Amino acid sequence: MRFIRDIYAECRAAGRPAISYEFFTPKTPEGDRALREKTVPALCQFKPDYCSVTYGAGGSTREKTFSMVDALQRQHGVTTMAHLTCVGSTRPQIEEIVAQARALGIKNLLALRGDPPDGSSEFKKVEGGFEFAFQLVELIRRMGGFSIGVAGFPEGHVACKEGAIVDWKRLKAKIDGGADFVVTQLFFDNRDFFEFRDYLTARLGVTVPIVPGILPILSGKQVRKFTQLCGSRLPISLLVQLDDLGDDDAAATEFGIDYAAKQCEELLRQGVPGLHFYTLNKAHSTLRILDRLGLKSA
Ligand SMILES: Cc1cc2nc3c(=O)[nH]c(=O)nc-3n(C[C@H](O)[C@H](O)[C@H](O)COP(=O)(O)OP(=O)(O)OC[C@H]3O[C@@H](n4cnc5c(N)ncnc54)[C@H](O)[C@@H]3O)c2cc1C
């Protein structure tokens, strides 16, 4: 398996965007089966550059995350990144988890602080644990053997009361600590991404790939819930269109494909290094978008 930093370098040299898919760890055996037997084969036949698998609150999905990464790497031959958070783990426990990842042949980690466990509004580090993602980045870098990604927030992180620019400077600290690339939170107004990217590159001197995270909308209700949780803004014009679609999820999915494809077309014209799709464990929308972009190559 390859280091993702090398994948971005190679794609850049070839003048093409790196395409990546994110999967979450399903809560039910049926969800797990659908992901492994339907979604992953459907998406992986069009050779992504890499995939990534989320890490549940408090490390609750560690086994599942690593098992899914392992399956993607061994059965589908796709380089895969495991997400890893600081929630609920002490430093020695995190060291053990990173060592376990290495033993499984995982070469890429997305180093995250993680969200507070269900119900709590404020993140509290455990005794002997980490408070911020930059500490996790530094630990992984010191342990060695991984390409490290970090999360970036085009509109600023939802909990950062000091505003977006302060949050972007903190992102720079994660990069200085050893991160090789940034994957962003979902956003629906490309101007937010361009402002974020331009500030990081022109004002803060960031040179690592800054990769937009794209969420194809599947339902109006669901996207409202997601954005409420993560703090991303739904532009008024988008909200009006979603209101018109009401509870018709099939229509919302069609609309979401068109909206995301237009977002991607503009992002690609503006030279983004890749597109990271939040697939929500469904293949249909992502495949349609790639088809429209002319990026569906077997
Ligand atoms: C691409 C992507 C994938 C994700 N995958 C997962 C996943 O698999 N599992 C999961 O649980 N969550 C996931 N998340 C969500 C993420 O864990 C949350 O958004 C979390 O609240 C912040 O994580 P972070 O790594 O950005 O934290 P940090 O970079 O630590 O930032 C968290 C907050 O602390 C502030 N901060 C940072 N450094 C300092 C400092 N030195 N002093 C004071 N304040 C500081 C920041 O401004 C921010 O408000 C993902 C997010 C993205 C964008």
The ligand as an SDF file (V2000), in Angstrom:
LIG
                    3D

 53 58  0  0  0  0  0  0  0  0999 V2000
  -12.4800   14.9880    6.6850 C   0  0  0  0  0  0  0  0  0  0  0  0
  -13.0230   14.8090    8.0910 C   0  0  0  0  0  0  0  0  0  0  0  0
  -13.1380   13.5340    8.6270 C   0  0  0  0  0  0  0  0  0  0  0  0
  -13.6080   13.3450    9.9240 C   0  0  0  0  0  0  0  0  0  0  0  0
  -13.7020   12.0630   10.4260 N   0  0  0  0  0  0  0  0  0  0  0  0
  -14.1090   11.8660   11.7010 C   0  0  0  0  0  0  0  0  0  0  0  0
  -14.1290   10.5450   12.2790 C   0  0  0  0  0  0  0  0  0  0  0  0
  -13.8040    9.5630   11.6180 O   0  0  0  0  0  0  0  0  0  0  0  0
  -14.5170   10.4170   13.5690 N   0  0  0  0  0  0  0  0  0  0  0  0
  -14.8870   11.5020   14.3390 C   0  0  0  0  0  0  0  0  0  0  0  0
  -15.2170   11.3190   15.5310 O   0  0  0  0  0  0  0  0  0  0  0  0
  -14.8810   12.7630   13.8300 N   0  0  0  0  0  0  0  0  0  0  0  0
  -14.5010   12.9630   12.5410 C   0  0  0  0  0  0  0  0  0  0  0  0
  -14.4620   14.2480   12.0200 N   0  0  0  0  0  0  0  0  0  0  0  0
  -14.9490   15.3690   12.8410 C   0  0  0  0  0  0  0  0  0  0  0  0
  -13.8490   15.9690   13.7610 C   0  0  0  0  0  0  0  0  0  0  0  0
  -13.3860   15.0050   14.6640 O   0  0  0  0  0  0  0  0  0  0  0  0
  -14.4850   17.1330   14.5030 C   0  0  0  0  0  0  0  0  0  0  0  0
  -14.7820   18.1820   13.6290 O   0  0  0  0  0  0  0  0  0  0  0  0
  -13.7320   17.6450   15.7160 C   0  0  0  0  0  0  0  0  0  0  0  0
  -14.6200   18.4710   16.4760 O   0  0  0  0  0  0  0  0  0  0  0  0
  -12.5120   18.4870   15.3850 C   0  0  0  0  0  0  0  0  0  0  0  0
  -11.4710   17.6880   15.0030 O   0  0  0  0  0  0  0  0  0  0  0  0
  -10.0740   18.3210   14.5380 P   0  0  0  0  0  0  0  0  0  0  0  0
   -9.2180   17.1840   14.2410 O   0  0  0  0  0  0  0  0  0  0  0  0
  -10.2720   19.3640   13.5240 O   0  0  0  0  0  0  0  0  0  0  0  0
   -9.6170   19.0180   15.9240 O   0  0  0  0  0  0  0  0  0  0  0  0
   -8.5900   20.1710   16.2570 P   0  0  0  0  0  0  0  0  0  0  0  0
   -7.7270   20.5220   15.1250 O   0  0  0  0  0  0  0  0  0  0  0  0
   -7.9470   19.7870   17.5350 O   0  0  0  0  0  0  0  0  0  0  0  0
   -9.5730   21.3940   16.5050 O   0  0  0  0  0  0  0  0  0  0  0  0
  -10.6680   21.2720   17.4120 C   0  0  0  0  0  0  0  0  0  0  0  0
  -11.0070   22.6470   17.9980 C   0  0  0  0  0  0  0  0  0  0  0  0
   -9.9470   23.0590   18.8640 O   0  0  0  0  0  0  0  0  0  0  0  0
   -9.4410   24.3090   18.4640 C   0  0  0  0  0  0  0  0  0  0  0  0
   -7.9820   24.2700   18.6840 N   0  0  0  0  0  0  0  0  0  0  0  0
   -7.0480   23.5940   17.9850 C   0  0  0  0  0  0  0  0  0  0  0  0
   -5.8150   23.8180   18.4920 N   0  0  0  0  0  0  0  0  0  0  0  0
   -5.9800   24.6620   19.5470 C   0  0  0  0  0  0  0  0  0  0  0  0
   -5.0910   25.2630   20.4820 C   0  0  0  0  0  0  0  0  0  0  0  0
   -3.7660   25.0640   20.4300 N   0  0  0  0  0  0  0  0  0  0  0  0
   -5.6120   26.0810   21.4600 N   0  0  0  0  0  0  0  0  0  0  0  0
   -6.9450   26.3080   21.5300 C   0  0  0  0  0  0  0  0  0  0  0  0
   -7.8280   25.7680   20.6590 N   0  0  0  0  0  0  0  0  0  0  0  0
   -7.3580   24.9550   19.6790 C   0  0  0  0  0  0  0  0  0  0  0  0
   -9.8010   24.4480   16.9800 C   0  0  0  0  0  0  0  0  0  0  0  0
   -9.8900   25.8090   16.5940 O   0  0  0  0  0  0  0  0  0  0  0  0
  -11.1500   23.7510   16.9440 C   0  0  0  0  0  0  0  0  0  0  0  0
  -12.1820   24.6010   17.3480 O   0  0  0  0  0  0  0  0  0  0  0  0
  -14.0120   14.4730   10.7190 C   0  0  0  0  0  0  0  0  0  0  0  0
  -13.9210   15.7610   10.1600 C   0  0  0  0  0  0  0  0  0  0  0  0
  -13.4320   15.9400    8.8650 C   0  0  0  0  0  0  0  0  0  0  0  0
  -13.3530   17.3320    8.2900 C   0  0  0  0  0  0  0  0  0  0  0  0
  1  2  1  0
  2  3  1  0
  2 52  2  0
  3  4  2  0
  4  5  1  0
  4 50  1  0
  5  6  2  0
  6  7  1  0
  6 13  1  0
  7  8  2  0
  7  9  1  0
  9 10  1  0
 10 11  2  0
 10 12  1  0
 12 13  2  0
 13 14  1  0
 14 15  1  0
 14 50  1  0
 15 16  1  0
 16 17  1  0
 16 18  1  0
 18 19  1  0
 18 20  1  0
 20 21  1  0
 20 22  1  0
 22 23  1  0
 23 24  1  0
 24 25  2  0
 24 26  1  0
 24 27  1  0
 27 28  1  0
 28 29  2  0
 28 30  1  0
 28 31  1  0
 31 32  1  0
 32 33  1  0
 33 34  1  0
 33 48  1  0
 34 35  1  0
 35 36  1  0
 35 46  1  0
 36 37  1  0
 36 45  1  0
 37 38  2  0
 38 39  1  0
 39 40  1  0
 39 45  2  0
 40 41  1  0
 40 42  2  0
 42 43  1  0
 43 44  2  0
 44 45  1  0
 46 47  1  0
 46 48  1  0
 48 49  1  0
 50 51  2  0
 51 52  1  0
 52 53  1  0
M  END
$$$$
